[in-house]
Amino acid sequence: MTWVWEHLGDIGGYAVSHALLAGIPLLVGLALALPLGWLARRFPRVAPVIVGGSGLLYTIPSLALFILMPLLLGSRILDSINVYVAMTIYTVALLVRSVVDALGSVPEATALAATSMGYRRVGRALAVELPLAVPVLASGLRVAAVSNVSIVSVASLIGYPQLGYYLTDGYQRSFPLEIGVGIVGCVLLALVFDLAIRGAEWALTPWARAAASSSAAGSRYSAIAKRWRNTSTRQSEGVGTR
Amino acid sequence: MIAQIWQWLTAPEQWSGSRGIPTRLLEHLGFSALSLLLAAAIAIPVGLWVGHTGRGRSVVTIANAARAVPSLGLLFAVAMFVGPRITSNLAFVIPSVVVLVLLAIPPLLSGADAGVRSVDPAVRDAAYGMGMTGREVLWRVELPCALPLLLSGVRAATLQVIATATIAAAVSLGGLGRYLIDGLAVSDYAQMAGGAILVAALALALDGLLALAQRLLVSPGLATRPSQRRHGKFPRARGVAGGRGRVLAPAALTTHGRDLT
């Protein structure tokens, strides 16, 4: 264990770069997936192309994608931009479907009510549908976050420094403790991401809590909230990671 | 650069011998198929049983939580502990296959469980009402109705195994991953990229084949379940739509992701 204490500074540094490599693509991917998912719902004709096409990207194994990135970007093999872009691609691949499902979880009546109150299409999407889509979106985001944290560690095979370094280095030196540090570090980081997204979801959905506390009255809110919970349960599922 | 990759891919020495592409491809497929069969033999019966009886759901929860473990870490850890204990020339193969089986189990397990649980309770009750025994209900009603999600689980597991078998070249497994790892070791980008293209093509081709199989195997009657209709504009792009092969396989699975932590 002394090894862990001696290297605590390094471990922290690698954890931060790991968090950045997994977290920044998560935010960028979300920003890209939102309009794509909205388009897919708005134009059902192109939905299979958008949802299916982005889904296909997730099938490409991570090591292969990391290696092919310089070819697409014209970057050098050790540029960290390769990892950022590859992780953004995976995030978009997972989240487009989540966005479509999340927007689909908004009750038709609510959307129509917003229209009758004078919201235009884009305004309605941003001010009414997006906030109500947060629970389903958050569950998709949590799946993507755990997936990203695991995939980023694969990049250590090519030599990008992050927690995955302890996995490759520990294996090369036959040092189980170091591999343990890498694994525990990744799992803890995934947990931190999960808690952060849960926290953001909690902060962004005060109406869900209000609905939960008034559910005894059998109000309409509670019915809606229940449906949301069902959708988000169905939606959130552990995705295989590479 | 592209010319060099093309040259690597089309060079005659790449297409014959024990290091040639056909051999590596067969190795890759062989390890993957073996691991998937072993994992399916364990996970699908357990998943169906959990879904059917509703007992032991914690098994599925634990398996899903275990997915937060990075596959690369699992690979190196198992290779380090199991490898030295095996003296035969299978020392490189067995640890990798163990890891591939472990990684394939969670998606298969939750696919089978979620599939059986997604069966409309009215359908299940009707089957019991017709006098079917529990076993008949499972085999003749629940299993066919569970196929969309079950096969989505198979697709997710397959992609997982193909991807991890690539990485397993780092612990000396054969297969297409060798080109990526060996090319990296000698800074031969053409070899790395050529191998990466082959791996990506293999993954895409297998996913396409499985999507086709899903479409052929799933009863067309399942495409328009009443519970899907309320989603208005997207009656076919959700849930069971995994069966239509257009949808991302992993996301078509539907269970305990929130238990990931």
Contacts between the chains, C-beta under 8 A, distances in Angstrom:
chain1	res1	chain2	res2	distance
A	41	B	233	7.0
A	41	B	234	7.5
A	44	B	233	5.2
A	44	B	234	6.9
A	47	B	234	7.1
A	47	B	237	5.9
A	48	B	237	7.1
A	48	B	246	5.0
A	51	B	237	6.5
A	51	B	246	7.0
A	51	B	247	6.4
A	51	B	248	7.3
A	52	B	246	4.3
A	52	B	247	6.7
A	52	B	248	7.7
A	54	B	248	7.5
A	55	B	246	7.8
A	55	B	247	6.1
A	55	B	248	3.0
A	55	B	249	7.5
A	55	B	251	7.2
A	56	B	204	6.7
A	56	B	207	7.5
A	56	B	248	7.9
A	58	B	159	7.7
A	58	B	248	5.8
A	58	B	250	6.8
A	59	B	159	5.4
A	59	B	203	4.8
A	59	B	204	5.7
A	59	B	207	4.7
A	59	B	249	7.8
A	60	B	200	4.6
A	60	B	203	6.1
A	60	B	204	7.3
A	61	B	159	7.9
A	61	B	162	6.4
A	61	B	163	3.6
A	61	B	166	5.0
A	61	B	167	7.9
A	61	B	199	5.4
A	61	B	200	6.8
A	61	B	203	5.7
A	62	B	163	6.3
A	62	B	167	8.0
A	63	B	163	7.5
A	63	B	166	5.4
A	63	B	167	5.6
A	63	B	177	7.2
A	63	B	180	5.7
A	63	B	196	7.3
A	63	B	199	7.6
A	64	B	166	6.6
A	64	B	180	6.9
A	64	B	195	7.6
A	64	B	196	3.8
A	64	B	197	7.6
A	64	B	199	4.3
A	64	B	200	4.8
A	64	B	203	7.8
A	65	B	196	7.6
A	65	B	200	7.4
A	67	B	180	6.0
A	67	B	184	7.9
A	67	B	192	4.9
A	67	B	193	6.0
A	67	B	195	7.7
A	67	B	196	4.2
A	68	B	193	6.2
A	68	B	196	4.9
A	68	B	197	7.0
A	68	B	200	7.1
A	70	B	189	7.7
A	71	B	1	6.6
A	71	B	2	7.3
A	71	B	5	7.7
A	71	B	193	5.9
A	77	B	189	6.7
A	93	B	248	6.7
A	94	B	248	7.4
A	94	B	250	7.6
A	94	B	251	6.5
A	97	B	247	6.9
A	97	B	248	5.6
A	97	B	251	4.6
A	98	B	251	7.2
A	100	B	234	7.2
A	100	B	237	7.0
A	101	B	238	6.9
A	104	B	231	5.5
A	104	B	232	7.6
A	104	B	234	6.0
A	104	B	238	7.3
A	108	B	232	6.4
A	139	B	257	6.5
A	139	B	258	6.4
A	140	B	251	7.9
A	142	B	257	6.9
A	142	B	258	7.3
A	142	B	260	7.0
A	143	B	251	7.8
A	143	B	257	5.3
A	143	B	260	7.6
A	146	B	67	7.1
A	146	B	68	5.4
A	146	B	260	5.5
A	149	B	68	7.7
A	149	B	70	7.4
A	150	B	67	7.8
A	150	B	68	7.1
A	150	B	69	7.7
A	150	B	70	4.3
A	150	B	71	6.4
A	150	B	72	7.9
A	153	B	70	4.3
A	153	B	72	5.0
A	153	B	73	6.7
A	154	B	70	7.8
A	154	B	71	7.7
A	154	B	72	5.3
A	154	B	167	6.2
A	156	B	72	7.2
A	157	B	72	7.4
A	157	B	167	6.9
A	157	B	170	5.8
A	157	B	181	7.3
A	157	B	184	7.2
A	158	B	184	6.5
A	164	B	70	7.1
A	164	B	72	6.1
A	164	B	73	7.9
A	167	B	70	7.1
A	167	B	72	5.2
A	167	B	73	4.8
A	167	B	76	5.2
A	168	B	72	7.7
A	168	B	76	7.2
A	168	B	170	7.4
A	170	B	76	6.7
A	170	B	80	8.0
A	171	B	76	3.9
A	171	B	79	6.9
A	171	B	80	6.2
A	171	B	170	7.8
A	171	B	171	7.3
A	174	B	80	6.3
A	176	B	77	7.3
A	176	B	80	6.3
A	176	B	81	7.5
A	179	B	73	6.2
A	179	B	76	5.4
A	179	B	77	5.2
A	179	B	80	6.8
A	180	B	77	7.7
A	182	B	70	7.5
A	182	B	73	5.4
A	183	B	69	6.1
A	183	B	70	6.5
A	183	B	73	3.9
A	183	B	74	7.6
A	183	B	77	6.8
A	186	B	68	7.6
A	186	B	69	7.4
A	186	B	70	4.5
A	186	B	73	6.5
A	187	B	68	5.1
A	187	B	69	6.2
A	187	B	70	7.9
A	190	B	68	4.6
A	190	B	260	7.6
A	190	B	261	7.6
A	191	B	68	7.4
A	191	B	261	5.3
A	194	B	260	6.6
A	194	B	261	4.9
A	195	B	261	7.6
A	232	B	258	7.7
A	233	B	254	8.0
A	233	B	258	6.7
A	234	B	239	7.5
A	234	B	254	4.4
A	235	B	254	7.1
A	235	B	257	7.8
A	236	B	256	7.9
A	236	B	257	3.5
A	236	B	258	4.9
A	237	B	64	7.8
A	237	B	110	6.8
A	237	B	114	7.7
A	237	B	250	7.5
A	237	B	251	7.3
A	237	B	253	4.7
A	237	B	254	5.4
A	237	B	255	5.2
A	237	B	256	7.1
A	237	B	257	4.1
A	238	B	64	4.3
A	238	B	65	7.9
A	238	B	67	4.4
A	238	B	106	6.4
A	238	B	107	7.9
A	238	B	110	7.1
A	238	B	255	7.8
A	238	B	256	7.2
A	238	B	257	4.9
A	238	B	260	5.3
A	239	B	67	7.8
A	239	B	156	7.1
A	239	B	250	4.0
A	239	B	251	6.8
A	239	B	253	7.8
A	239	B	257	7.7
A	240	B	67	6.9
A	240	B	103	7.1
A	240	B	106	7.5
A	240	B	107	5.4
A	240	B	156	5.0
A	240	B	157	7.0
A	240	B	159	6.5
A	240	B	160	3.7
A	240	B	250	5.8
A	241	B	67	6.5
A	241	B	70	7.1
A	241	B	71	6.1
A	241	B	160	7.7
A	242	B	71	6.2
A	242	B	160	7.2
A	242	B	163	4.3
A	242	B	164	6.7
A	242	B	167	7.3
